[in-house]
Amino acid sequence: MSFPKHIVTAGVVVLNDDHEILIVKSPNRGWELPGGQVKEKESIRTAALREVKSKTGINIKLIRFCGIFQNVRAGICHTLFIGKPIGGQLQAGQPCLDVGYFPVETALRLVSWKLFKQRILYCLDEKKHPFFVEF
């Protein structure tokens, strides 16, 4: 019997006190939310905290679970949260090329992938929570 292979990721819309959003610049995808793959036997929440810290240097507190975007064909479930910074030093971690806080409108202009923009917009719209988007 073979077991299905799935990938689960955790991404976070981190908003500071000025309502600016934290985004990272990936060498392959350009600007995007900080996040990454959940390790085997790791909780999604723990992965979200770990991924933001490793990619941005920022410690966060998770405020809310927003929802899931599922890429059915690729077998990937992208879980998304809202978080707020609680410490750390802003710095681009591997493999990120850059990191920064930007006003939401600026961040949406910098993020070039339509699906990444959609994730941000869904997370920022509390009326959509919790969401489940299949594609």
C-alpha positions in Angstrom: 0.0 0.0 0.0 1.4 3.4 -0.9 0.7 6.5 1.1 -0.2 9.8 -0.5 2.5 12.4 -0.7 1.4 15.9 0.3 3.2 19.1 1.1 1.9 21.4 3.8 3.2 25.0 4.1 2.7 27.7 6.6 2.7 31.4 5.6 2.1 34.5 7.6 0.8 38.0 6.9 2.9 39.9 9.6 1.5 43.3 10.3 3.5 45.9 12.4 1.9 48.7 14.5 1.9 50.9 11.4 -0.2 48.3 9.5 2.8 47.6 7.2 3.2 44.1 5.9 6.4 42.0 6.1 7.5 40.4 2.8 10.6 38.7 1.6 12.2 38.5 -1.8 12.8 35.0 -3.0 15.5 34.3 -5.7 12.9 32.3 -7.7 9.5 33.9 -7.0 10.2 37.5 -6.2 8.4 39.2 -3.3 6.1 37.0 -1.2 4.9 36.3 2.3 7.4 34.7 4.7 6.7 31.0 5.2 7.7 27.6 4.0 7.2 23.9 4.3 6.0 22.2 7.5 8.5 19.5 8.6 7.5 16.0 9.3 6.0 15.7 12.9 6.0 19.5 13.3 2.9 21.5 14.0 1.7 24.0 11.5 1.8 26.8 14.1 5.4 25.9 15.0 6.4 25.9 11.3 4.9 29.3 10.8 6.9 30.8 13.7 10.1 29.0 12.6 9.8 30.0 9.0 9.2 33.7 9.7 12.1 33.8 12.1 14.5 32.0 9.8 13.6 34.1 6.7 13.2 37.5 8.4 14.9 37.5 11.8 11.6 38.5 13.4 9.9 36.7 16.2 6.1 36.8 15.9 2.9 36.0 17.7 0.3 34.3 15.7 -3.0 36.2 16.0 -5.4 34.3 13.8 -5.7 31.4 11.5 -7.0 32.7 8.2 -7.5 29.7 5.9 -6.1 27.3 3.3 -5.2 27.5 -0.4 -5.0 24.0 -1.8 -3.2 23.3 -5.1 -4.9 20.0 -5.8 -2.8 18.9 -8.7 0.5 19.5 -6.9 -0.7 18.1 -3.6 0.1 21.2 -1.7 -1.9 22.8 1.1 -0.9 26.4 1.9 -2.0 27.4 5.4 -2.1 31.1 6.2 -2.1 33.1 9.4 -2.0 36.7 10.6 0.8 37.6 13.0 2.4 40.5 14.7 6.1 41.1 15.5 7.2 40.7 19.1 11.0 41.0 18.8 14.0 40.0 16.8 16.2 41.9 14.3 15.0 42.4 10.7 17.4 40.7 8.4 17.1 38.5 5.3 17.7 34.9 6.0 18.6 32.1 3.5 17.6 31.9 0.8 15.9 35.4 0.8 17.6 38.2 -1.1 15.8 41.0 0.8 13.2 41.6 3.5 11.1 44.6 4.6 8.0 46.1 5.9 5.9 47.9 3.3 2.5 49.7 3.2 0.0 47.1 2.0 -0.5 48.9 -1.3 3.3 48.9 -2.0 3.6 45.3 -1.0 0.8 44.3 -3.4 2.7 46.2 -6.2 6.0 44.4 -5.3 4.4 40.9 -5.2 4.3 39.8 -8.9 2.6 36.4 -8.6 -1.2 36.9 -8.8 -1.9 33.9 -6.5 0.5 35.4 -3.8 -1.5 38.7 -4.0 -4.7 36.8 -3.6 -3.4 35.1 -0.5 -2.6 38.5 1.1 -5.9 40.0 0.1 -7.9 37.0 1.6 -5.9 37.2 4.8 -6.5 40.9 5.2 -10.3 40.5 4.6 -11.6 39.1 7.9 -15.1 38.6 6.3 -13.5 35.7 4.3 -12.1 33.9 7.3 -11.8 31.0 7.5 -11.4 30.4 3.8 -10.7 27.3 1.7 -9.6 28.0 -1.9 -9.0 25.1 -4.3 -7.2 25.5 -7.5 
